């Protein structure tokens, strides 16, 4: 499931503002990523974001006014991903 230029007309900009094509978004690059740090899927709420990790865990970051990050805190904003412990 990749980017579909026909379904989503918004421009996607890459380095130096050039348009990014669906092929560029689907390219896989070899890098120094370990299995525990790879986001498999990402979902964004109004003011927070969560990601399913390649290990099966979930991490979230952003506003946490109602405990939506799932880290057993309320009102503590997180600027880096935290483990979700309440699934």
C-alpha positions in Angstrom: 0.0 0.0 0.0 1.8 3.1 -1.2 1.2 6.7 -2.1 -1.4 7.1 -4.8 -1.0 10.3 -6.7 -4.5 10.0 -8.3 -6.2 9.6 -4.9 -4.2 12.2 -3.0 -3.6 15.4 -5.0 -1.6 17.1 -2.2 2.0 17.6 -3.2 4.6 15.6 -1.3 7.9 17.5 -1.2 11.3 16.0 -0.7 14.7 17.5 -0.3 15.0 21.0 -1.6 11.3 21.1 -2.3 11.2 18.8 -5.3 8.1 16.6 -5.8 8.3 13.1 -4.5 6.8 10.4 -6.6 5.2 7.2 -5.5 8.3 5.3 -6.6 10.5 7.5 -4.4 8.2 7.0 -1.4 8.2 3.2 -1.8 12.0 2.9 -2.3 13.7 0.9 0.5 17.1 2.0 1.5 19.7 -0.1 3.3 20.7 1.7 6.5 21.8 1.2 10.1 18.3 0.4 11.5 17.8 -2.3 14.0 14.5 -4.3 14.2 13.4 -2.6 17.4 13.6 0.9 15.9 11.6 0.4 12.7 8.1 1.8 12.4 5.9 -0.6 10.4 2.7 1.6 10.5 2.0 5.1 11.8 -1.4 6.6 12.8 -1.9 10.3 13.7 -4.6 11.8 15.9 -5.3 15.4 16.4 -2.3 16.2 18.5 -0.6 12.8 19.0 1.0 10.1 16.8 1.4 6.3 17.4 3.4 3.7 15.6 3.4 0.0 15.4 7.0 -1.2 15.7 8.6 -4.1 13.8 8.9 -5.9 17.2 5.1 -5.8 17.6 5.2 -3.1 20.3 3.5 0.3 20.0 5.1 3.7 20.7 3.3 7.1 20.9 4.3 10.7 21.2 2.6 14.2 21.3 -0.1 15.6 23.5 -1.4 13.4 26.3 -4.1 15.5 27.9 -6.5 12.6 28.3 -3.9 9.7 28.6 -4.2 8.9 24.9 -0.5 7.9 24.7 -1.1 4.8 26.8 2.0 5.2 29.0 0.0 5.4 32.3 0.4 9.2 32.5 -2.1 12.0 32.0 -1.3 15.5 30.8 2.4 14.7 30.3 3.4 15.7 26.7 6.0 13.4 25.1 8.3 14.8 22.5 10.0 11.5 21.8 8.2 8.1 21.4 7.3 6.3 24.6 6.2 2.6 24.9 2.5 2.0 25.1 1.8 -0.1 28.2 -2.0 0.0 28.3 -3.1 -2.1 25.3 
